[in-house]
Amino acid sequence: MKLIKTIIAILTMSMTAAVAAPAVADSLWNDNSSMFSDRKARRVGDLLMVRISERFSDSDEGKISASKSSGENVNAGTGILDFIRAFGFGSSSQMSGSTKVDRTKSVNMVVSCVVTEVLPNGNMVIQGERSMVSGPERMNVTYSGVVSPRDVAHNNVVDSTKVVNSEVIVNGNGVISRTQRPGLIGQIVEAVF
């Protein structure tokens, strides 16, 4: 009798477990991927790395020269205005100046980007940001552009030279960026003149 109760208890628990948690079998084959393709970024939300290696050089030179002369004369008054004596004045001014600005900037880094849009031809619009802090300095880099899936390497890395409409925005805050700005008086003079 005890053996029958034990068998009934085991069967009852087995039936309860079978009904409560149905068995699920997943396939080893994934229909969304091919065993012959790699996992390159192709869809909105996919990630890829952009290897930025850009160098900007700019030179600007300007020269200006201007001069101005003027002279005025007033004749002596007659009649009731005879108290006015003849007088004259003149002025002249000359100005010349030159300026030359040479700028060279380079950006070498890797930025993680996300695909924000896939165009009808398959090209991907990408955008990414990266912030770096070193002591009191903070540098923010924003990158965007359009990349062809053909230019993305097997490891999801693309060179910035292969990105169309590439835009690199570098902003910095800190001691160095503050010293590169003109002082208050220089800003006022620059605004007035």
C-alpha positions, 0 to 999 in steps of 0.5 A: 500500500505504501508503495502504491501511495509513493507511485501515485505521489510521483506520478501526480508531481510529474503530471503537475510539472509537465502541465505547469512548464511546457517543454520548449525546443529552440533550433540551433539554426537562426533564420535571420543570419547566414553562416556565410555572412559576417555581422556587419552593421546594416540596420538602424540601431547597429553599431560600428566604429569609425577610425577618425584620422583627420588633419586640418590646415588653414592659413589666412592672410589679410592686408589693409591700407586706407587713407583719408584727407579732408579740409574745410575753410570758412570765409570771414563774415560780412555785414552783421556777421563781420565778427566771424573771422576767416578760419580753416581746419583740415584733417588726415588719417592713414591706417594700415594693417596686416594679419596672418593666421595659421591653424593646424588641427589633427584628430586621431581617435576611434568613435563608436557610432550608431546607425540612425537611418538606412537610406533606400540605396542601403547607405547608412546614416551614422552618428556618435559622440565621445567625451574625454576628461583629462584633469581639468580638461574636457573634450567632446567629439561629435561625429556624423556622416553617411557610410556605404555597407561595402566600406565597413570592414569585417570587424565593423570598423570604417575609416573616416576617409570613406565616410561621405558628408563627414562632420567632426565637431570638437569642443573643449572646456578647461584651462587650455581652451580658456587661454586660447580665447582672447581676453575681455578687452580683446573681445571688446576691441574685436566686437567694436572694430 
